[in-house]
Amino acid sequence: MKTFQYKVRDRQGNQSSGVLDAVDDKQAASVLRSKGLLVTALYEADQLNIEALLGRFSKPKADEITNFTRQMATMIGSGLPLVEALRILKTQSGSNLKPVIEKILTAVEGGSTLADAVADSGGGFSSVYVAMVRAGESAGVLDQVMNKLAEALDKQREFRSKTKGAMVYPTIIMIAMVVIASIMMVFVVPKLTAMYKDFGAELPGPTKVLMAVSDFAVNYWYALFLAILVFVIFFSNWSRTEVGGLVVEQLTFRIPIWGKLRKDIILTEFARTISVLLGAGIPILDALNIVANTLGSRVYSAGIKQAAVYVEKGVSLAESITRLEMFPPILSQMISVGEETGKLDSVLSKLAAFYESESEIKIKALTTAIEPLIMVIMGVGVGFLVIAVIMPIYNLTSQF
């Protein structure tokens, strides 16, 4: 006999956990099902510690979830039973994904639907993912839906990698500038300061400023570090509040180039996600409510929820979008065409491709604008250092 630890849910939705002795996990799940319980997690006691820690401190990566989705679609489309497909994928998966698949497998064997099992797995699956799986199960086209999900995840990952990749070069340059400036202030300037004091020469204004900054960095670095830490914590907590988040987001939208890029990224995710959900057969009202919680934007989330209210009252989606100022006219016009032709998911997919191309153009413009700006900042900084360091030396030599 083996000891298993389990988590279950009764017919009223109440959750509970406990310990059970059984020959294997199948018998343990069967015993729990016979009591009218839905198994959401089942672990062998000697495996619990390692796998629970792995599941708690590591989450599946985006490419792992994409591969899992694509392989599931292939196996189910080939006629392989769902439980068998999950067992095969569990043996092939890495340490991040394996505990998640095991939770899903245990829940499915316990009588749960795949959508509920995915939602309760703790694997970082989005609400869009869960909704599409549920729609695929209800319509009996799970393999087709999983294929669409895999394609959407691939596009999403590629698009995000382009966006993040564009900021790698400026970030590296800025970090290098901060490191070099810190080394100069802490190690180089103090030695020059001591030399100037020994000569007793009258120092020009830029040199005095540089020496003051260096003295502060050397003697009060902890105060500077503490001030930055307090500011970061305060700003982070404030930006998570409803008011703070809205203020920060509105200011972000006003930044030249970056603000428009941010809007295009949000509109790309909106159009692509709605397209995928509608293509899976999910009603437009449900799709809007799902998307509203996945964009990571308070402004657009509130707008989409308002659009959902209009749609619920019988207003068309195009008309609902037109009433909201954060959405551009082309979006409502294209949605209107899609509604009239009955091909809204296809039109939204094309819109997503359009906004993605617009985003790529803005990314190139942003990197093009950042490079000369960085060069100007570096030139000003280097020029100030040269003036502050060379002028006293020139004054000293002229005295001789």
N, C-alpha and C positions, 0 to 999 in steps of 0.2 A: 504493500500500500504506500501511496505517496500523499504528501500534504500539499493542498492547493489553497492559495489565498484568492478570494474572488470579490468582485464588485457587481452588484445586480440592481435592477430597477423593477419595481412591481407594476401592476396594471394601472395604478393611480399616478405613476411617475416618480414615486419616492425611491431614493437611492439608499443602498445599504451595502455593507461589506462584512466579510467573515472568513473563516477557515473551514476547509472540508477535506476529508480523507477519501481517496478514490484510487483505483488501479491506474488510470491515466486521465488525461485532460478531457477525452471524449466522455468517459463515464461521469466525471465531475460535472461537465456541462449538461449531460442528460439528467442527472439528479436535480440540478437547479431548475431546469426547464419543467420537470415533472411537478414542481411546486408553483408553476405559473410565473416564474421569474425570468426576466430578460437579462442575459449575461452581457455585461459591458467590458469586463476585464477578468482574466483568469491566469494566474501564475503558479508555477510549481515553487514551493517555499525556498528551495536551495538556489533557484535561479532568480528569485525576486530581487535580491539586493543588487546584483550586477546589472540586470536589465533595467531595473527601476532607475538606477543612477544614470545609465546610458540614456534612457528616455528623458530624464529630467534635465540633464546638462547638455544634451546635444539634440538638435532638430535636423530633420532631413533638409538637404540643400534643394534649391529650385530645380537643378538639373536631375536630381534623384527623383523628385516627384514627377517630373516630366517623363523620365524613362519608365517609372512605375506605371504611369497612366497609359503610355503607348503600349507597353508590354501586356497590360491588362486588356486593352482593346483587341490586340492581336489574338490573345489566348481565348477570350470570350467569343470573338468572331469566328474562331476555328472550332467552336463547339465544346470547348473545355468547360467543365463545371466551375462555378465561381470559387468554391472552397478549394478545389484542386489547383486552380490558377494562383490563389493566394499562397498555398503551401509551396508551390514551386518558386514563386517570387521571394518568399521568406528565406529560402535556402540560398538564393542568388544575391540577396541584397547586402549592403554594407552595414556597419555597426550603427549608423545613424537611423537608417530606415527599418532595420530588422525588428526592433521592439515595436515600432508603429504598426508594421504589417501583422505582427503577432497579435496585437490588440484587436486589429480589424478582423483577423481570422477567428479569434476566440469569440468575438461578438456575433459574427455571421454564423458560426457553428451553434451559437446559443439561440439562434432564431431572429437576430436583428437584421434589418435591411443593410445593404452596403452603405447607403447614404448616412444612416444613423451611426454605423460603425466608424465611418470616416470622420464624422463630426465629433465623436467621443474619443478619438484615438490620440488627440494631443499632438498630431503631426504637423500642425501649421497649415492645414488645408483651409482655404478661404471659404466664405459663405457662398460665393459663386460656384466653386467646385462642388460643394455639397448639394446645392440646388440643382445643378446639372446632372449629377449622378442620380439624384432622386427622380428627376424628370425622365432620365433614360430608363430607370428601373420600371417606372409607372407605364411607360409607352412600350416597353419590351425592346428597346433599341440601345441598350447600354453600350454595346461595342462601338456603335456609330458616335454616340455622345462622347465616349472616352477618346475616340480619335480626334474629334473636334476640340476637346479639352487639351489634348497633347499639342495640337497645332497652335491653339491660342496661347498656351504656356510657352511654347518655343518662340513665338513672335514677341510676346511680352518680355521674355528674358533677353532676347536679342536687342530689343528696343531700349531696355533699361541699361544694358551693358554699353550701348553706344552713348547714352546720356552720361553715365558715370565715367566712361573712358575719356570723354572730352574734357573732364575736369582734372584728370590725373596730372598732366603737365603743369598747369598753373598751380596746383596744390604742392607739387614737389618743389617748384621754384620758390613759392612763398615760405615753405618750411625751411629750405636751404637759406633763404635770406634771414629768417629769424634766428637760425642756429649761428650763422656767421656773425650777425650783429651781437648776439649774446656773448660769443667768444671774444669779440673785440672789446665789448664793454667790461667784461669780467677779468680778462687776462692781459690784453694788449694796452689798453688806455691807462690802467693804473701804473704801469711801468713808465709810460711817457709822462704821466703826471708827476711821478717822483723825480724824474730827470728835470722837468721844468722847474720844480720847486727848488732843487739844488742850485740851479743857475739864478734863481730869483728874478727871472725875466717877467716883464709885464705881458700878460696873456690877452689875446684878442677875444671878442665876444663869443664866436663859435666854439673856441677851445674851452672857454669857461662853461658853456652849456654842455659840451661833451663830457667834461670832467664831472659836472654835477650829476648828469645821468649815470655815469659810470660809478660814482661814489654811492648813489642810491641803489644801483643794481648789486653792488658788492656788499654793502652794509645792511640794506633793508630788503633783500630779495625775498625773505619769508613774508614780509608785509605785502609785497607786490603779488606773490603767489597766492596768499590768502585772499587778497582783494579780488583777484581774477577768479578764484574758486567760488567765492561768495556770489560774485556777479553771475557766473555760469549757472550755479544752482538756482539762484533767484529767477534768472531769465528762463531757465528750463521749466521750472515749476509754473511760472506765470504764463508762459506760452502754451501750457497744457490746459489752462482754464479756458472757458468759453470766450470770454472777452479778450484775453491775451492772445489766444490762438487766432481770432478774427483780425485783431489789429496787426499781428505779425504777418498774416497771410495777405492782407490788403496792402501792406507796405512792400511785401515781396512782389506783388503783381505790378507795382509802380517802378520797379528797378528796370532801367533800359535793357532791352534784349532779353535779360533773364526772366523778367515778368511775363513777356509774351511767350517765351519758351515754356515756362511753367504752365501757362494756360493751355498751350497746344498739347503738352504731355497729358494733362488731365482730360482734355477732350478726346485724345487718342484712346485712352483707357476706357472712357465712357462709351464711345462709339463701338469699340471692339467688344467690350463686355456685353453690352445690350444686344449686339448682333449675335454673339454666341448663345446667349440665353434665349433669345427669340427663336434662333435656329433649332434649339433643343425642345421647343414647344412650350416654353414657360410663358404664361400670360404677361402682357406688357406691364400691368400694374405691379405684379410680383417682381418682375425684372427691375423696374425702377427702384423699388424698395430695397432690393438686394444691392444694386449698384451704388445707391446712396451711401452705403456703409463701407464701401471698398476703395473709394478714390483717394482717401487721405487728405481731403480738402473740406474744411468746414463751410466755406462759402458755396462751393458747388454741391456739397451734400445737402445743405439747406435748400438750394434751388431745385435739386432733383426731387426732394421730398415734397416741395410745393407743387412741382409739375405732376407728381403722383396724385396729389389731392385734386388738381384740376381734371386729370384723366378719370379719376373715380367719379367725378361729377358729370362725366359724359363729354368733356372737351377732348378734342383730338390731341395727340402728342405734339404735332407741329404747332398748333395754336398755343398749347401750354408752354412750349419752349419759347415761342415768340414773346410771351408776357414777361419773360425773365431776362433782365438786361445782361447777365453774365454770359449768355450764350450768343454767339455771332449769328447774323441773319442767314448765312449759308447753311448752317446746321438745320434750322427750322425749314428752310426751303427744300433741302434734300430729304428731310424726314417727310415732308408733305408729299413729295414725289413718291417716296416709298410706300406711304399709306394709300395713295391713290392707285398704285399699280399692284399692291399686295405683295411687294418684295422689300419690305422694310429691313429685314435682316441683311439682305444683299446690299442695299443702299448704305446701311450703316457700316458694313464691312469696307466698302469703298471709301466712305468718309474717314474711317480709321486709317486707311492707307494714305489718304490725302494729308491728314494732320500729322501722320508720322513723317512724311516727306517734308512737310513744313518745319517740323521739329528738327530734322536733320540739317536743314538749311540754317536755322537759327543757331544750332549748336556750332556749326562752322563759323558763323558770324561772331558768335560769342568768343570762341577761341582766337579768332583773328583780331578781335578787339582787345582781348586780355593780354596778348603777347606784347604789343607795343606799350600798353599801360604798365606792365611789369618792368619793361626796359626803362621807361621814364622814372619809375619809382627807384629802381636800382641806380640809375644815373644820378638822381638827386641825392640818394643816400651816400653813394661813393664820393660824389662831389663835395658834400658836406664834410665827410671824414677827411678827405684830402686837404680841404681848406683848414679844418680844425687842427690837423696834425702838422701840415707843412708850414703854415704861417708862423707859428712860434719858432720853428727851426730857422726859417728865413730871417726872422728878427734877431735871433741869437747870432747867426753868422754875420749879419750886417754890423753888429756891435763890435765884432773883432776886426 
